[in-house]
Amino acid sequence: MSLPNPNPDARAVVTGASSGIGEALAAELAARGHSLILVARRGEVMEKLAAELREKYGVEVEVRAADLSDRDARGPLVAELAEREISILCNNAGIATFGPLTELDPGYERDQVELNAVAVHDLTLAVLPGMVARRSGAILMVGSAAGNMPIPNNATYAATKAFVNTFSESLRGELKDSGVNVTLLAPGPVRTETPDPAEASIVDKLVPDFLWISSEYVAKVSLDALAENKMRIVPGILSKGMSVAGQYSPRSVVAPIVGTFYKKLGG
């Protein structure tokens, strides 16, 4: 199996395309000849990226500035994608929070559920019927090794990624022999550039340099895995360790250990 061949009418959709893994996925897809629809809140950032990709790779690039955590705001996009020929969907957009749930903003936690889980579901439902009808398509779900285990002080994020992980792997069973590939990406810490020590975040300070992987590397291996229709791609030492711990270690043991680390991330 492979990715759908690029064609002038089809589009590869990347959410969260204004930075990080999403930006790298967009660049890697464009390098492989796919025309794009970029989705994120920051339209001006995506317009700059779109211009660069058009010039460098000669592909069509459309920009859709939308807050996917807002049901009303993402409604028009969902409706549009249901009517378009979408060859590839990269469900990448997501946010995370750290700290005890009772100390976090309830509205932002609800937005996190909407963005990380409900929007993923909505966009997948929008493009999937067309892919199945054409017997061609590919969906990359950006989950997380965090979705394999309970994580105190990261409860909403871990729960939403558990949804993405399970949704992705369940969908594969339904789509067997359909011509539609589904791959789950479960990355560890991903870095786009080396941070200034004076401006480094608490995550940068707590996670050693050797555990970080680049967004460009993640994008390449993820799309290669999607082309091969692999169930899951877990790039990075830390994510592999978390995946093993989440699957084989008693949750009563793992949760306090991981929760202590994530409490530090909450500052």
Buried (B, 14 or more C-beta within 10 A) or exposed (E): EEBBEBEEEBBBBBBBBBBBBBBBBBBBBBBBBBBBBBBBBBBEBBBEBBEBBBEEBEBBBBBBBBBBBBEEEBEEBBEBBBEBBBBBBBBBBBBBBBBEEEEBEEEEBEBBBBBBBBBBEBBBEBBBEBBBEBEBBBBBBBBBBBBBBBBBBBBBBBBBBBBBBBBBBEBBEEBEEBBBBBBBBBBBBBBBEEBEEEEEEEBBEBBEEEBBBBBBBBBBBBBBBBBEBBEBBBBBBBBBBBBEBBEEBEEEEBBEEBBEBBBBBBE
